[in-house]
Amino acid sequence: MVTMASQQRFEIIYPPIIKQHLKTIEPKFYSLVRESLEAQLQHQPDLETRNRKPLKRTLVFGAKWEIRFGPDNRFRAFYRI
């Protein structure tokens, strides 16, 4: 018998500047952004995939990872773990 260990769930904390960033996109995409980030980053945010990669250089605000999502990978978010 094989038992699977439950995966660690990560808490997603949005910085205050996200409100300014969201103003640059159409409101109809707000739920897509939230749902995509929560679905892909709550478990194994450090697992590299086709649309989720570590950055070669750390960004000024400390982000070390990039994720692309949405229609035609239209959106990109930077994050740190």
GROMACS elastic network, one bead per residue, 0.5 to 0.9 nm:
[ bonds ]
;  ai    aj funct       b0    kb
    4     7     6  0.87188   500
    6     9     6  0.88578   500
    7    43     6  0.67143   500
    7    44     6  0.80510   500
    8    42     6  0.82950   500
    8    43     6  0.64417   500
    8    44     6  0.78045   500
    9    41     6  0.88584   500
    9    42     6  0.53971   500
    9    43     6  0.53102   500
    9    44     6  0.80259   500
   10    41     6  0.72881   500
   10    43     6  0.61453   500
   10    44     6  0.79851   500
   10    45     6  0.79826   500
   10    81     6  0.86756   500
   11    38     6  0.89287   500
   11    41     6  0.86626   500
   11    42     6  0.64376   500
   12    37     6  0.84293   500
   12    38     6  0.71953   500
   12    41     6  0.75768   500
   12    42     6  0.69205   500
   14    17     6  0.82098   500
   14    18     6  0.66112   500
   15    18     6  0.58081   500
   15    19     6  0.84625   500
   16    19     6  0.63085   500
   16    20     6  0.81557   500
   17    20     6  0.54374   500
   17    21     6  0.65958   500
   17    22     6  0.88883   500
   18    22     6  0.60572   500
   18    23     6  0.86791   500
   19    22     6  0.52002   500
   19    23     6  0.65381   500
   20    23     6  0.53155   500
   20    24     6  0.72909   500
   21    24     6  0.56468   500
   21    25     6  0.76268   500
   22    25     6  0.55752   500
   22    26     6  0.79247   500
   22    27     6  0.78438   500
   22    30     6  0.73520   500
   23    26     6  0.74170   500
   23    27     6  0.78989   500
   25    28     6  0.84102   500
   25    29     6  0.71053   500
   25    30     6  0.79828   500
   26    29     6  0.58494   500
   26    30     6  0.74464   500
   27    30     6  0.53211   500
   27    31     6  0.82547   500
   28    31     6  0.71319   500
   28    32     6  0.80035   500
   29    32     6  0.51061   500
   29    33     6  0.62257   500
   29    34     6  0.87541   500
   29    70     6  0.87475   500
   30    33     6  0.52248   500
   30    34     6  0.63240   500
   30    35     6  0.86140   500
   31    34     6  0.51001   500
   31    35     6  0.58794   500
   31    36     6  0.82662   500
   32    35     6  0.52423   500
   32    36     6  0.58484   500
   32    37     6  0.84091   500
   32    69     6  0.89197   500
   32    70     6  0.71670   500
   33    36     6  0.53162   500
   33    37     6  0.61453   500
   33    38     6  0.85505   500
   33    69     6  0.80366   500
   33    70     6  0.76575   500
   33    75     6  0.79964   500
   34    37     6  0.53706   500
   34    38     6  0.61070   500
   34    39     6  0.84968   500
   35    38     6  0.52096   500
   35    39     6  0.59200   500
   35    40     6  0.84724   500
   36    39     6  0.52225   500
   36    40     6  0.60663   500
   36    41     6  0.82443   500
   36    69     6  0.69960   500
   36    70     6  0.78291   500
   37    40     6  0.53822   500
   37    41     6  0.56545   500
   37    42     6  0.79053   500
   37    67     6  0.84277   500
   37    69     6  0.85156   500
   37    77     6  0.84250   500
   38    41     6  0.54468   500
   38    42     6  0.56252   500
   38    43     6  0.88061   500
   39    42     6  0.62398   500
   39    43     6  0.79225   500
   40    43     6  0.67959   500
   40    44     6  0.79912   500
   40    45     6  0.70089   500
   40    67     6  0.88932   500
   41    44     6  0.64883   500
   41    46     6  0.83660   500
   42    45     6  0.66106   500
   43    46     6  0.86670   500
   43    47     6  0.89671   500
   44    47     6  0.54765   500
   44    48     6  0.89949   500
   45    48     6  0.80689   500
   45    52     6  0.84271   500
   45    65     6  0.87586   500
   45    80     6  0.88733   500
   45    81     6  0.71905   500
   46    52     6  0.85181   500
   46    53     6  0.83615   500
   46    54     6  0.80467   500
   46    65     6  0.80355   500
   46    81     6  0.74110   500
   47    52     6  0.76476   500
   47    53     6  0.80537   500
   48    51     6  0.79350   500
   48    52     6  0.54400   500
   48    53     6  0.51787   500
   48    54     6  0.71747   500
   49    53     6  0.64684   500
   50    53     6  0.73584   500
   50    68     6  0.89264   500
   51    66     6  0.79777   500
   51    67     6  0.56109   500
   51    68     6  0.51669   500
   51    69     6  0.71168   500
   51    73     6  0.81266   500
   52    65     6  0.72050   500
   52    66     6  0.56589   500
   52    68     6  0.64809   500
   53    64     6  0.88275   500
   53    65     6  0.57739   500
   53    66     6  0.54624   500
   53    67     6  0.65748   500
   54    57     6  0.86447   500
   54    64     6  0.58543   500
   54    66     6  0.61901   500
   54    67     6  0.88275   500
   55    58     6  0.64394   500
   55    59     6  0.82703   500
   55    63     6  0.80756   500
   55    64     6  0.53250   500
   55    65     6  0.52380   500
   55    66     6  0.64661   500
   55    78     6  0.89075   500
   56    64     6  0.79548   500
   56    65     6  0.88822   500
   57    63     6  0.89278   500
   57    64     6  0.71808   500
   58    61     6  0.80785   500
   58    62     6  0.59266   500
   58    63     6  0.57966   500
   58    64     6  0.50508   500
   58    65     6  0.82688   500
   59    62     6  0.53357   500
   59    63     6  0.53207   500
   59    64     6  0.67763   500
   59    78     6  0.86160   500
   60    63     6  0.74151   500
   62    79     6  0.78579   500
   62    80     6  0.66500   500
   63    66     6  0.79081   500
   63    78     6  0.56682   500
   63    81     6  0.82822   500
   64    78     6  0.72033   500
   64    79     6  0.62039   500
   64    80     6  0.52981   500
   64    81     6  0.79482   500
   65    77     6  0.83420   500
   65    78     6  0.56009   500
   65    79     6  0.52464   500
   65    80     6  0.60274   500
   65    81     6  0.82385   500
   66    76     6  0.68284   500
   66    77     6  0.57251   500
   66    79     6  0.63398   500
   66    80     6  0.87928   500
   67    75     6  0.82781   500
   67    76     6  0.55905   500
   67    77     6  0.53400   500
   67    78     6  0.64269   500
   67    79     6  0.80159   500
   68    73     6  0.53434   500
   68    74     6  0.72176   500
   68    75     6  0.56002   500
   68    77     6  0.65259   500
   68    78     6  0.89594   500
   69    72     6  0.75434   500
   69    74     6  0.63817   500
   69    75     6  0.53770   500
   69    76     6  0.64407   500
   69    77     6  0.84617   500
   70    74     6  0.55021   500
   70    75     6  0.58743   500
   70    76     6  0.86561   500
   71    74     6  0.56250   500
   71    75     6  0.80055   500
   72    75     6  0.84349   500
   73    76     6  0.73453   500
